[in-house]
């Protein structure tokens, strides 16, 4: 039994007789009671449990040979084998290097992702509160909560040690901080008093009784940290301007692996002075973070707080429940890609290791006589295994050196692709992983080659491959190409979906549209003058404004809408309700289905409303024009219906949209004429700085903003392309190894066939058919796996491509074509060889 052979190999001689006797006795009893098959498994289990330091014998070679000499000998033998078998060496080196480069880059990216916010001392006890709202498409979870929630949860729930309120998007983001004649663009937000106690952002100087700024911002504004305390600064962002603010403290610069990147923090209660509604229970102004006490059962606590907001007065925001979210910063989408690319790295390395196994066994016939001679002279199998493992580990370490060099060269481009600032650091884990890879790649060839019988080898009876060996090699190739075909299919589907979302007709014209925001202490009453001057610029087709953005529906969600015959739950449902100005529909190129759009010269436009087709269908009026929709206590008359257009991204389904009229908005939308816009943009910059002195003209093109919605998907598309090509090339190297093995095993057969009149093409077909079959099997396995994986990914899009049969057919054709090409490189060479060379030894 193999289990007992393994026991005899590692067990100390003084224990072996007693242990083996006990195991055999137990085996006999188990065979009678539970059957021989289960008894064999249990015997293996017992033997493996005995494989521990106290039971393992000291290798005989250690006593009889100097370890340094053995190591030196193994290195020399490995180098000679590399030199003798250059083709196999370079293929192994190339595939392992490629796999390690891929794994290194992914390792850096994954390590950076999973390290996000882990520097917080209390990270394990930090939880974000999420609110569940009702949307037209069903319940939806978002992170915005009422401002009073943090203090209330500390007061009413003993499980909460501390809580922090951080301002929502309206009061968070990029702004301009000013001191005397110095101005800097930076990021900031409002936060409640416990912010620096809950999060580990060290305070270097002062306290958080007023405005806190970072060390680097203090140095830019005042030259030093000490000089910053007590100074007064002005601050404004796109939504609000308040000041002056007195600086009370300086904190250490926020580390790069923090999700929140900021340089200035304001007292949360200062926000109440800017927006009188921000301190109410019916608002969604805050992001609430809780620090729970030790030992709190999160599932039980979630049940306890679910209906908490319903107990509060004025709570009519439509929040169904609140719950805690553990992955506070590593969002679901990001953790999905962390897992995905970790699997990609593992599979790519596995493919590279499989190549080593295949090529090592392919070269077996060249090493058989070496093994036979060494065994005849008394070299133990353990020593041979050590030699072959040394060769694979040495090759892995050589590959690591090359991989580190290539990764260093590729890192700047990889950083640009991923949007990160990764640095290549070498630590012991990388060498340990490489060592494990070398052992994993070499363990099967080592046991395979060291198991040859010297008598048979030296008599010239080269052993034929057993069924198990053939099955193992072909099974490994099937695994390789299964992964490769999955990568190819995934690459095609991801790229096709990204192409689909980028080219889909959205219902509005996103080309040649420029957007920018008003900043500073501008005069709200000069809006019409600003728009008039913008429209007078040559190259400007039209201009208008809105609150928020057409690519971000979350900025305009409101509840409180209802109409005649509406269900009672409609009032609590959150609908997109963006404020827009006159000419906005025309500027955006949205088609008007019936009625009219907003006009600046007509009275009472603020009592009117425009809806989209989906909203009209939901309301159910046959003729919606002139009908009334209530927004809270205010009646709004429907004056127009626009055709459906995609508000937000294609990840979400079409929703009812209600437009209210607001004559003055902060986000300006300008449509430019076709052609070069440079001269037009220069004129717009002059006008902008005339109305917003001291502030830079920062604009974006709407089509670029739209592309950013799919930035992570686009990155995945590009990465999947590279990984698909890499995995396929490595797999082809593995197939080449199998072709080498097959050719060497059948050299004499090929010679005999040629002597008997076989053609080169006939021999190529004969050899290739055996190698193509595993690829057919891999295609059959890969198609259902890739179908379910692709279907799962596409579920994240409300608008998506159909999974047509040709995705899978093309992937199969590519795999077969690459197989034939790879196999032909070796089989044609073998088929053209002179038969005399292969038969002369007979």
Residue pairs with C-beta under 8 A, 6 or more apart in sequence:
1 40
1 43
3 40
3 43
3 44
3 47
4 20
4 23
4 24
4 43
4 47
6 47
7 16
7 19
7 20
7 23
7 47
7 50
8 16
8 20
9 382
10 51
10 55
10 56
10 57
11 19
11 20
11 50
11 55
11 56
11 57
12 55
12 56
12 57
13 57
15 55
19 50
23 43
23 46
23 47
26 42
26 43
26 46
27 39
27 42
27 43
30 38
30 39
30 42
30 43
31 39
59 382
60 380
60 382
61 70
61 380
61 382
61 383
61 386
70 383
70 386
71 390
73 387
74 386
74 387
74 390
74 391
75 390
75 394
77 387
77 391
78 387
78 390
78 391
78 394
78 395
81 89
81 367
81 391
82 89
82 395
83 89
84 366
85 363
85 366
87 740
88 359
88 360
88 362
88 363
88 737
88 740
89 395
91 355
91 359
91 733
91 736
91 737
92 355
92 356
92 359
92 395
93 395
93 398
93 399
93 402
94 733
95 351
95 352
95 355
95 356
95 730
95 733
95 734
96 352
96 353
96 355
96 356
96 395
96 396
96 399
96 403
96 437
96 441
97 399
97 402
97 403
97 406
98 348
98 352
98 726
98 729
98 730
99 348
99 349
99 351
99 352
99 353
99 730
100 349
100 352
100 399
100 400
100 403
100 434
100 437
101 403
101 406
101 407
101 410
102 344
102 345
102 348
102 349
102 723
102 726
103 345
103 346
103 348
103 349
103 433
104 403
104 404
104 407
104 424
104 430
105 407
105 410
105 411
105 414
106 341
106 342
106 344
106 345
107 345
107 430
108 411
108 422
108 423
108 424
109 341
109 414
109 418
109 420
109 422
110 338
110 341
110 342
110 345
112 257
112 420
112 422
113 330
113 334
113 335
113 337
113 338
114 330
114 338
115 257
116 257
116 258
116 259
116 329
116 330
117 123
117 257
117 258
117 259
117 328
117 329
117 330
118 257
119 200
119 255
119 257
119 258
120 126
120 199
120 200
121 200
122 198
122 200
122 291
125 161
125 291
125 292
125 293
125 294
125 296
126 198
126 289
126 290
126 291
126 292
126 328
127 289
127 290
127 292
127 298
127 324
127 325
127 326
127 328
128 143
128 287
128 288
128 289
128 290
128 324
128 325
128 328
129 143
129 145
129 149
129 153
129 288
129 289
129 290
129 322
129 323
129 324
129 325
130 141
130 142
130 143
130 145
130 322
130 323
130 324
130 325
131 141
131 142
131 143
131 144
131 145
131 284
131 309
131 319
131 321
131 322
132 139
132 140
132 141
132 319
132 320
132 321
132 322
132 323
133 139
133 140
133 141
133 142
133 317
133 318
133 319
133 320
133 557
133 559
133 574
134 140
134 318
134 320
134 569
134 572
134 573
134 574
135 573
135 574
135 655
136 573
136 575
136 618
136 655
136 656
137 652
137 653
137 655
139 320
140 574
141 323
142 284
142 554
143 287
143 325
144 168
144 284
144 285
144 286
144 287
145 284
145 286
145 287
145 288
145 319
145 322
146 280
146 281
146 282
146 283
146 284
146 285
146 286
146 309
146 312
146 315
146 317
146 319
147 165
147 268
147 271
147 272
147 278
147 279
147 280
147 283
147 285
147 286
148 279
148 280
148 281
148 312
149 163
149 165
149 286
149 288
149 309
149 322
150 163
150 164
150 165
150 192
150 286
150 288
150 289
150 290
151 163
151 165
151 192
152 308
152 312
153 160
153 163
153 288
153 290
153 305
153 308
154 160
154 161
154 162
154 163
156 308
157 301
157 304
157 305
158 293
159 292
159 293
159 296
159 301
159 304
160 290
160 291
160 292
160 293
161 291
161 292
161 293
162 194
162 197
162 198
162 290
162 291
163 192
163 194
163 198
163 288
163 289
163 290
163 291
164 191
164 192
164 194
164 195
164 198
164 199
164 288
164 289
164 291
165 190
165 191
165 192
165 268
165 286
165 287
165 288
166 172
166 189
166 190
166 191
166 192
166 195
166 260
166 268
166 286
166 287
166 288
166 289
167 189
167 190
167 191
167 268
167 271
167 285
167 286
167 287
168 284
168 285
168 286
168 287
169 554
169 555
170 239
170 240
170 275
170 285
171 189
171 190
171 237
171 239
171 240
171 271
171 274
171 275
171 278
171 285
172 188
172 189
172 190
173 187
173 189
173 237
173 238
174 185
174 186
174 187
174 237
175 185
175 186
175 187
175 188
175 235
175 236
175 237
175 238
175 264
176 183
176 184
176 185
176 186
176 235
176 236
176 237
176 519
176 520
176 695
177 183
177 184
177 186
177 188
177 213
177 217
177 221
177 233
177 234
177 235
177 263
177 264
178 233
178 234
178 235
179 221
179 222
179 231
179 232
179 233
179 234
182 220
182 221
183 694
184 217
184 220
184 221
185 696
186 217
186 262
186 263
186 264
187 261
187 262
187 263
187 264
188 235
188 237
188 262
188 263
188 264
188 265
188 266
189 262
189 265
189 266
190 265
190 266
190 267
190 268
190 270
190 271
191 265
191 266
191 267
191 268
192 267
192 268
192 269
193 208
193 267
193 268
195 201
195 208
195 265
196 203
196 208
196 212
196 251
198 289
198 291
199 289
201 251
201 252
201 254
202 251
202 252
203 212
203 249
203 250
203 251
203 252
204 215
204 225
204 249
204 250
204 251
204 252
205 225
205 226
205 228
205 229
205 249
205 250
206 212
206 229
206 247
206 248
206 249
206 250
207 248
207 249
208 248
208 249
208 265
208 267
209 248
209 249
209 267
210 245
210 246
210 247
210 248
210 249
210 267
211 233
211 245
211 246
211 247
211 248
211 264
211 265
211 266
211 267
212 247
212 248
212 249
212 250
212 251
212 264
212 265
213 221
213 228
213 233
213 247
213 249
213 250
213 251
213 263
213 264
213 265
214 250
214 251
214 252
214 253
214 254
214 262
214 263
214 264
215 225
215 250
215 251
215 252
215 253
216 253
216 263
217 263
217 264
218 224
218 225
218 227
218 228
218 247
218 250
219 225
221 228
221 231
221 233
222 228
222 231
225 250
228 247
228 250
229 247
229 248
229 249
229 250
230 246
230 247
230 248
231 246
231 247
232 243
232 244
232 245
232 246
232 247
233 243
233 244
233 245
233 247
234 241
234 243
234 244
234 245
235 241
235 242
235 243
235 245
235 264
235 266
236 242
236 243
236 519
236 520
236 521
237 519
238 517
238 518
238 519
238 666
238 667
239 666
240 274
240 275
241 520
241 521
242 270
242 273
242 274
245 266
245 270
251 265
254 260
254 261
254 262
254 263
256 421
259 329
259 330
260 329
268 286
271 278
271 285
272 278
272 279
275 285
277 283
277 285
278 285
280 314
281 309
281 312
281 313
281 314
281 315
281 317
282 314
282 315
282 316
282 317
283 317
284 317
289 328
290 324
292 298
292 301
298 324
298 326
301 324
302 323
302 324
305 322
305 323
305 324
306 321
306 322
306 323
307 321
308 322
309 315
309 319
309 321
309 322
316 559
316 560
316 572
317 559
318 559
318 571
318 572
318 573
318 574
327 335
330 338
333 712
334 712
337 712
337 716
340 716
341 719
344 487
344 723
347 483
347 727
348 723
348 726
348 727
348 730
349 437
350 479
350 483
351 479
351 480
351 483
351 484
351 727
351 730
351 731
351 734
352 437
352 441
352 730
353 437
353 440
353 441
354 476
354 477
354 479
354 480
354 734
355 480
355 730
355 733
355 734
355 737
356 392
356 395
356 441
356 442
356 445
357 441
357 444
357 445
357 473
357 476
358 473
358 476
358 477
358 734
358 737
358 738
358 741
359 734
359 737
359 740
359 741
360 388
360 392
360 442
360 444
360 445
360 448
360 449
361 444
361 445
361 448
361 469
361 473
361 741
362 737
362 738
362 740
362 741
362 744
363 740
363 744
364 445
364 448
364 449
364 741
365 462
365 744
365 745
367 449
368 449
368 452
368 457
368 462
368 463
369 457
369 458
371 384
371 449
371 450
371 452
371 454
371 457
372 452
372 454
372 457
372 458
373 454
373 458
374 384
375 381
375 384
375 452
375 454
376 454
376 458
381 450
381 451
384 446
384 449
384 450
385 446
385 447
385 450
388 442
388 445
388 446
388 449
388 450
389 438
389 439
389 442
389 443
389 446
391 442
392 438
392 439
392 441
392 442
392 445
392 446
393 435
393 438
393 439
393 442
394 438
395 438
395 441
396 434
396 435
396 437
396 438
396 441
397 431
397 434
397 435
397 438
399 434
400 430
400 431
400 434
404 424
404 426
407 424
408 424
411 422
411 423
411 424
414 422
415 421
415 422
417 715
417 718
417 719
418 715
419 711
419 715
444 472
448 469
452 463
453 463
456 462
456 463
457 463
464 745
465 473
465 745
473 738
473 741
474 738
474 773
474 774
475 774
476 734
477 731
477 734
477 735
477 738
477 771
477 774
477 775
477 778
478 774
478 775
478 777
478 778
478 781
479 778
480 730
480 731
480 734
480 735
480 778
481 731
481 735
481 774
481 775
481 778
481 779
481 782
481 815
481 819
482 778
482 781
482 782
482 785
483 727
483 731
483 782
484 724
484 727
484 728
484 731
484 778
484 815
485 778
485 779
485 782
485 783
485 786
485 811
485 812
485 815
486 782
486 785
486 786
486 789
487 720
487 723
487 724
487 727
487 728
488 724
488 728
488 811
488 814
488 815
489 782
489 783
489 786
489 790
489 807
489 808
489 811
490 720
490 724
490 786
490 789
490 790
491 717
491 720
491 721
491 723
491 724
492 807
492 810
492 811
493 790
493 793
493 794
493 801
493 803
493 807
494 713
494 716
494 717
494 720
494 793
495 717
495 720
495 721
496 801
496 807
497 713
497 794
497 797
497 800
497 801
498 710
498 713
498 714
498 717
500 799
500 800
500 801
501 649
501 650
501 710
501 713
501 797
501 799
502 707
502 710
504 646
504 650
504 799
506 645
506 646
506 706
507 590
507 591
507 643
507 644
507 645
507 646
508 550
508 588
508 589
508 590
508 645
508 646
509 588
509 589
509 671
510 702
510 703
510 706
511 702
511 703
512 541
512 671
512 672
512 673
512 674
512 677
512 701
513 587
513 588
513 669
513 670
513 671
513 672
513 701
513 702
513 703
514 669
514 670
514 671
514 672
514 677
514 681
514 684
514 699
514 700
514 701
514 702
515 549
515 667
515 668
515 669
515 670
515 699
515 700
515 701
515 702
515 705
516 667
516 668
516 670
516 688
516 697
516 698
516 699
516 700
517 666
517 667
517 668
517 698
518 666
518 668
518 691
518 692
519 692
519 695
520 692
520 693
520 694
520 695
522 691
522 692
523 691
524 664
526 691
527 545
527 663
527 664
528 600
530 668
530 687
530 691
531 543
531 544
531 545
531 668
533 687
534 540
534 543
534 668
534 670
534 684
534 687
535 542
535 543
537 680
537 683
537 684
537 687
538 679
538 680
538 683
539 672
539 673
539 675
539 677
539 679
539 680
539 683
540 670
540 671
540 672
540 673
540 680
540 684
541 587
541 671
541 672
541 673
542 583
542 586
542 587
542 670
542 671
543 583
543 587
543 668
543 669
543 670
543 671
544 580
544 581
544 582
544 583
544 584
544 586
544 587
544 588
544 668
544 669
545 580
545 581
545 584
545 664
545 665
545 666
545 667
545 668
545 669
546 578
546 579
546 580
546 581
546 584
546 665
546 667
546 669
547 555
547 556
547 578
547 579
547 580
547 662
547 665
547 666
547 667
548 555
548 556
548 578
548 667
549 555
549 667
549 705
550 578
550 588
550 647
550 702
551 648
551 649
551 702
551 705
551 706
551 708
551 709
552 648
553 576
553 647
553 648
553 652
553 655
554 648
555 578
556 576
556 577
556 578
556 579
557 574
557 575
557 576
557 577
558 574
558 575
558 577
558 631
559 571
559 572
559 573
559 574
559 575
560 571
560 631
560 632
561 570
561 571
561 573
561 575
561 577
561 629
561 630
561 631
561 658
562 570
562 571
562 629
562 630
563 570
563 619
563 627
563 628
563 629
563 630
564 627
564 628
565 620
566 619
575 615
575 655
575 656
575 657
575 658
576 647
576 648
576 655
576 656
576 657
576 658
577 631
577 657
577 658
577 659
577 660
578 647
578 657
578 659
578 660
579 659
579 660
579 661
579 662
579 665
580 598
580 659
580 660
580 661
580 662
580 665
581 598
581 600
581 661
581 662
581 663
581 664
581 665
582 597
582 598
582 599
582 600
582 605
582 661
582 663
583 597
583 598
583 600
584 597
584 598
584 669
585 592
585 597
585 598
585 610
585 640
585 642
586 597
587 669
587 670
587 671
588 645
588 669
588 671
589 671
590 642
590 643
590 645
591 642
591 643
592 640
592 641
592 642
592 643
593 613
593 641
593 642
593 643
594 625
594 640
594 641
595 610
595 625
595 638
595 639
595 640
595 641
596 639
596 640
597 610
597 639
597 640
598 605
598 608
598 610
598 639
598 659
598 661
599 605
600 663
605 661
605 663
606 660
606 661
606 662
606 663
607 634
607 635
607 636
607 637
608 636
608 637
608 638
608 639
608 661
609 629
609 631
609 636
609 637
609 638
609 639
609 658
609 659
609 660
609 661
610 638
610 639
610 640
610 641
610 642
610 658
610 659
611 619
611 624
611 629
611 638
611 640
611 641
611 642
611 656
611 657
611 658
611 659
612 641
612 642
612 643
612 644
612 645
612 656
612 657
613 641
613 642
613 643
613 644
614 644
614 654
614 655
614 656
614 657
615 656
615 657
615 658
616 624
616 641
618 656
619 627
619 629
621 627
624 638
624 641
625 638
625 639
625 640
625 641
626 637
626 638
626 639
627 637
627 638
628 635
628 636
628 637
628 638
629 635
629 636
629 638
629 658
630 636
631 660
636 658
636 660
644 654
646 654
646 799
647 655
647 657
648 709
649 709
649 710
650 797
650 798
650 799
650 800
651 709
651 796
651 797
651 798
652 798
653 798
654 798
669 702
670 684
672 680
673 680
681 699
684 697
684 699
685 697
688 695
688 697
689 695
689 697
707 714
728 814
728 815
728 818
732 818
732 819
732 821
732 822
735 771
735 775
735 819
735 822
735 823
736 822
736 823
736 825
736 826
738 771
739 767
739 771
739 822
739 823
739 825
739 826
739 827
740 826
742 767
742 770
742 771
742 827
743 750
743 767
743 826
743 827
743 829
743 830
746 767
746 830
747 830
747 833
747 838
748 838
748 839
748 842
750 763
750 767
750 830
750 831
750 833
750 835
750 838
751 833
751 835
751 836
751 837
751 838
751 839
752 835
752 839
753 762
753 763
753 766
754 763
754 831
754 835
755 835
755 839
760 828
760 831
760 832
761 831
763 827
763 830
763 831
764 824
764 827
764 828
764 831
767 823
767 827
767 830
767 831
768 819
768 820
768 823
768 824
768 827
771 819
771 823
772 816
772 819
772 820
772 823
775 815
775 816
775 819
776 816
778 815
779 811
779 812
779 815
779 816
782 811
783 808
783 812
786 808
786 811
787 803
787 808
790 803
790 807
791 803
794 800
794 801
794 803
